[in-house]
Amino acid sequence: MEIKVQKLNQEQLNQMGVFDWPVWTKGVSKFPWSYDSIEECYFLEGDVTIEVKEAKAVSFGKGDFVTFPKGLECTWNIKVPVRKHYNFK
């Protein structure tokens, strides 16, 4: 199960309607999370490391477009407060 991290340009983000998606914010924290559907998100702010059992940790933050696969179980470690647009598929 792979977390996909991309750099998309403004045109790509606009075509996907990212800036019309809801916004989620969260302060510095660490918590378990699981995904029952695919989540796509675009980070406006933040610095996060996602820890997954039996896989290498993945880090990302401001300016990254991240896709979390359905069925992923992980731990979020937010080092700098997060603000992101998100969409569930």
Secondary structure as GFF3:
##gff-version 3
##sequence-region A 1 89
A	DSSP	beta_strand	4	6	.	.	.	ID=ss1
A	DSSP	alpha_helix	10	16	.	.	.	ID=ss2
A	DSSP	three_ten_helix	18	20	.	.	.	ID=ss3
A	DSSP	beta_strand	23	26	.	.	.	ID=ss4
A	DSSP	beta_strand	29	34	.	.	.	ID=ss5
A	DSSP	beta_strand	39	51	.	.	.	ID=ss6
A	DSSP	beta_strand	58	61	.	.	.	ID=ss7
A	DSSP	beta_strand	65	68	.	.	.	ID=ss8
A	DSSP	beta_strand	73	88	.	.	.	ID=ss9
###
